[in-house]
């Protein structure tokens, strides 16, 4: 197989037909002979699966991986990577913000010896200033905290080689940040600048809670620096506490005894908050170690629809 296209889908009934049309056209016009288009139905509650099944009857290139429930985009991507057989793997979102027509130029770049061609957004259409600001803050924070160099303003839209895919699939962690894992693998990686379009239809499925959870996964998966920062907070807190103790002793012997519950309450609140922050960060890592120790499967597949199957 020359190419595998991986597309996770969650409640994308409004765009799935147009998505298939454009992806199929891009693959047929690309300089490849054989390809598969892998749609991962990530527990959709609308007609996404039904539409995919109808398209599957018409197009033998389509493979449908129907997950047992909504596992989240990163695990849906992982399911697609596990099933992909192509020499090149093209990762694409279902909202058509990342143009599938860029397959050929990205493929041309990969064939020069590049293992990962990742799309870097030079313009993001249809996104609010708040979304752009929070996205920039996320990447700046991730860059500061992460021990791995993860490119800024880059999503999962990319073309990778089979050997990169094999290494990513072999990683056993439960909390997965696929673009970070691909960056961690190494090999030759180069950016591909493009203009990101607005959503073709519907609304984003990323709520604030999901984005926050995604950010925590991204940071904690690739660095223990937050733990080191907690230690730094504790060290700074000790210095401040020592200074306040010396000031209290000085005031007791050389000035009037220190009075005022407000200052005391402020100090107690400050150190209590600092301790809770540190405990929370440590708890996050301990919790992830606990979940990893369970060694549960990353995802559960309800069914697979492909041309050579009985389904």
Secondary structure, 3 states (H helix, E strand, C coil): CCEEEEEEECCCCCCHHHHHHHHHHHHHHCCCCCEEEEEEECCCCCCHHHHHHHHHHHCCCEEEEEECCCCCHHHHHHHHHHHCCCCEEEEEECCCCCCHHHHHHHHHHHCCCCCEEEEEEEEECCCCHHHHHHHHHHHHHHHHHCCCCCCCCEEEEEEEEHHHHHHHHHCCCCCCCHHHHHHHHCCCEEEEEEEECCCCCCCCCCCHHHHHHHHHHHHHHCCCHHHHHHHHHHHHHHHHHHHHHHHHHHHHHHCCCCCCHHHHHHHHHHHHHHHHHHHHHHHHHHHHHHHHHHCCCCCCEEEEECCCCCC
